[in-house]
Amino acid sequence: MARVQFCENNYEQGAEEVIQKLENDGIEFEVESCLGYCGECAMEPFALVDDELIEADTPDELYNKIKDILEQYR
């Protein structure tokens, strides 16, 4: 399974909504205090999936991108 990471500072941009959906799906993830992507963090929701930056305009779009990536691991 892929390693999914979120920055707790990205909650205001919608990461918290994505996290809640992943929790409901039973998908494991990590929340870090800082992932070092401060520019992206202030602009839009993002996550790291196996250390690859995944960005989106909306939380729903980010959730769908993460789900698509995770499907590749099945």
Buried (B, 14 or more C-beta within 10 A) or exposed (E): EBEBBBBBBBBEBBBBBBBEBBEEEEBEBEBEEEBEBEEBBEEBBBBBBEEEEBBBEBBBBBBBBBBEBBEEEE
